[in-house]
Amino acid sequence: MASSGGLANSLLGVLQVISMSSNCSNSHLEIPKLSILLSTKDQAATLERCLQGIFSQTFEDYELIILNDGSTDSTPHILEGFKRFDPRIRLFSHATAQGVIPAYQKLQQLARGEFIWHAASDDFCVDPEFLANGFRLLAATPQAAGFFCNTLRVMMPTGKAHGIWGTTGKARYIPPETFLSLFLLGEIVIPGCATVVRRISFLDQGGFLTGAGPLSDLLANAKLGSNFGMIFTGNLSMHSLICTAGKNFGLSFDPWQQLRQLA
């Protein structure tokens, strides 16, 4: 596990390279195609890999909006350290933690892009072509709500693989009826960290369900896929760390009732 000093130095090195790229000239006056939304709280130890996965993307037409949700570790220092290197970064903070869902709801309001990606500081992208491939596939099937990849779930602190979320088969557009059938059969499950969706479609359907807790992103993506279809990139591009999941959530409803409503 990286120290806070090593973490900051690594991040600064990555961002210095990015800041020198002629392709990274987006200013706050330009509207990006994609808004990457990242809420983080006391996860300085895993923040480095998350950000490296974002900044390694060959697709560069995005803004990165980060909300520090009341962190008490070195997160604020780290974020301030790299913020100045890239004009695509927009940094906000809560003095006290508001919780995961309220934090992402605020980020959704701040987003300007046509598409949004709900990143998480304990998940990281291992495929530099994830965004580029997804948008290339989406251009051929514009009716889709967005695109997703497979996600390897990694149990912490052991680092052992704990299954894969996503689906099977090759890259393809999955139409609404097929998507819903696969979801209800448990053959397609996609978390927010692995999904890029149209911002307006996401907000029009109500965004994350209040009270859904850690199932919020899964159910929101299921609704989008069931209404518009989704594109599967065909790749395993994300790693998701399973450690303290759910500690900042409340679950106040029956998730299977939501599944029945989808059907």
Secondary structure, DSSP 8 states (H G I E B T S, - for coil): ---HHHHHHHHHHHHHHHHT-TT----TTS--SEEEEEEESS-HHHHHHHHHHHHT-S---EEEEEEEES--SSHHHHHHHHHTT-TTEEEEEESS---HHHHHHHHHHH--SSEEEEEETTEEE--TTHHHHHHHHHHH-TTSSEEEEEEEEEETTTTEEEEEES--SSSEEE-HHHHHHHHHTTS----GGGEEEEHHHHHHTTSS-TT-GGGHHHHHHHHHHHHH-EEEEEEEEEEEEESSTTTT----S-HHHHHHHH-
